[in-house]
């Protein structure tokens, strides 16, 4: 049943149809088939078995048996023989069916085996194809990786774009990203038309069509990169298919330099062509056989030809070699072999009727692929003519150069040098005679200083000439030079002997501010001097005039320098004596007033008057100091003792000096100083304090009562900027630049007092410190500001210990003091002051007494004036030191200039005090040098 269930319907239909057909045939052929027809029944069984297998054969057997049983003439029950026949038929049918089935199965097996073999072969082929495909993919992957590695490392910009997506970039390497200057993400969003400035959409379509036709393209275009910059590039592009897509790939390179070079070459070619046509020298190019290829405008102008008249003609039609023994063709061959030639040629066509001398330079070069000869032709007819003249002029110039050098190097009396110069000049111009006269000291005669070509009698005759009787009065009156062919018209009788033998004569004045002398040249071998010779003689006499003037000026300057030095020495002596005489009377006044001020029993109204005396005495001393400072600054003799200093301390001391005056006038002082500590400057602290004291004093002087002064200090760009501002009188803009001049008070009346020296001294001191000072004011009544700028000293790691200010202190025990002073009042008040401190004081009025007293008894301290009746205080201390005595010594003198202080220290004084000196300072000095 399972077999029947698997039996194909088509096989059953075949078995049924064949069985029915055989039975019908048997039924209708009974009469003629009879028994043998049984064999026919086997046919459907065999065919069904063969065609459809055992199931179909079995069905055909059953159908045949059933049909044979009911289809006449035979029936199933018709006898034993018939039954055996039918059984045999069944067996035979079954056997045949089995044989047919077996055969069919073998054929089917063969077919199955063939099919399996075919399938196995197909699978093997597919596996081989898959393996080959994998190998190919692996190779492509390696190639792609190598391509990416090379593309990313390449310095040449590389790209891939997609024509189907508006030519948008799908890949760029790092070099391309750097070229465009945008991030990679932005670059990959760009289309060709976004960065190709020369490409429109229509041109892009045409280019893509051309690329597909040719397969590759190379062209030049312009890229618009970051910043809007236009970069010319050369592009090479190809198209290819990838995964069903058609892409375009290529590279490009920046050709900016090449374009620039091309532009320069183009410009150079145009410039060279222009130069070729406009150059002054004639240039012609010929083919190596003399046939002209090209010629410039200068050649056409030189030989009077038109632009179309020279092509193809031989160069020798226009000019020829001066050396007729030379073969032109031999010369051309040497030039073509690389041996350039510089030759002399000639021509009769430059100037008709005259022979022109030409200088020709020949060289070979390449011209449009062939070797040609370039000839540069220069007309040297005139230059050759000038050569001789130039040689003469060169010799004259050389003479002038040597003459000027010798004259400039002569510092002593120039007589010997002038003689050599005139002899050389006479030799150069061919003069057989020369005479040099200089104005005598009396100013009425000319003396013969040097000469050549004259006999003794002639020299004696012309040794002295009257100014009014000159050989040429025009020369004597400085109206120019005199030159004549014959000297016979000379009216000077003393020249008569010379006149008889000279033909040409030239005379020149030696002048500066007035007539210095004359020089004359003469010759007897020609009728006149040439213009060039006259120029040479005139130039030499001009140089001699300057030398004589310079010599006289040098003598005058030396005399004036001596006079000035003597005057300065006299002035210095006068100022020193004046200072001493002015300061000396102030000392007892200042000391006496100091004693009165310190007296606790002094009435109040008297104390105020004493303060007035002290202030005015101090002002008088400062006026004297100002005058001396101005003198020292003007002569450059002021000395600065510069060392690192803190500007905080300098400003503090300056303000402390001025506070009493400000308080007396009810002036508010505002101080705003930056917190930078220290404010280091390289300065002479005393001198810098003097600057700010002057500025604060001026501000106090010109600010009304109840006003305000501001002191400000800041650090700006490595400089310390200090300003002093006030709410006082102000300064007119017209005179603000004059206030730093000595004795100027900006147009103010003398109601404020003073000499107007403070600002002049301050400016000089600030500039000596490497700084600047300037004034600012909004005008009258608007106040003024003075600004001082000083270079700040760089701070170092070195730190100084705290500075302990010295206070006034008394020595431990009284001193024995020798006071040397010739001014009686000063001596008495100084003795009183020192005695009040407990010291024993002895007075000497001159050098001799002081030396005698110092030798007879010991002293603990020497205080001595310098200007004494019989000598100097320096003599006293020098003698004491020579005896080996080492007591401290104070020079107390009205001589207070730097040289005075230096001399006192050199003599042996411990310190130098300039009169007037107040009591407090004197006490402090004694304490400092004795404790």
Buried (B, 14 or more C-beta within 10 A) or exposed (E): EEEEEEBEEEBBEBBBBBBBEBBEBBBEEEEEBEEEBBEBBBBBBBBBBBBBBBBBBBBBBBBBBEBBEEBEEBBEEEEEEBBEBBEEBBEBBBEBBEEBBEEBEEEEEEEEEEEEEEEEEEEEEEEEEEEEEEEEEEEEEEEEEEEEEEBEEBEBBBBBBBBEEEBBBBBBBBBBBBBBEBEBEEBBEBBBBBBBBEBEEEBBEEBBEEBEEEEEBEBEBBBBBEEEEEBBBBBBBBBEEEEEEEBBBBBBBBBEEEBEEEEEEEEEEEEEEEEBEEEEBBBBBBBBEBEBBBBBBBBBEBBEBEEEEBEEBEBEEBBBBBEEEBEBEEBBEBBBEEEEBEBEBBBEEBEEEEEBBBBBBBBBEEBEEEEBBBBBBBBBBEEEEEEEEEEBBEEBEEBBEEBBEBBEEBEEEBEEBBBBBBBBBBEBBBBBBBBBBBBBEEEEBBBBBBBBBBEEEBEEBBBEBEBEBBBBBEBBEEEEBBBBEEBEEBEBEBBEBBBEEBBBBBBBBBBEEEBBBBBBBBBBEEEBBEEEBBBBBBBBBBBBBBBBBBBEEEEEEEEEEEEEEEEEEEBBEEBBEBBBEBBBBBBBBBBBBBBBBEEEEBEEEEBEEBBEBBBEBBEBBBBBBBBBBBBBBEEEEBBBEBEBBBBBBBBBBBBEEBBEBBEEBEBEBEEEBBEBEBBBBBBBBEBBBBBBBBBBBBBBBBBEEEBBBBBBBBEEEEBBBBBBBBBBBBBBEEBBEBBBBBEBBBEBEEEEEBBBBBBBBBBBBBEBBBBBBBBEBEEEEEBBBBBBBBBBBEEEEEEEEEEEEEEEEEBEEBBBBBBBBBBEBBBBBBBBBBEEBEBBBBBBBBBBBBBEBBEEEEBBBBBBBBBBEEBBBBBBBBBBBEEEBEBBBBBBBBBBBEEBBEBBBEBBBBBBBBBBBBBEBBBBBBBEBBE
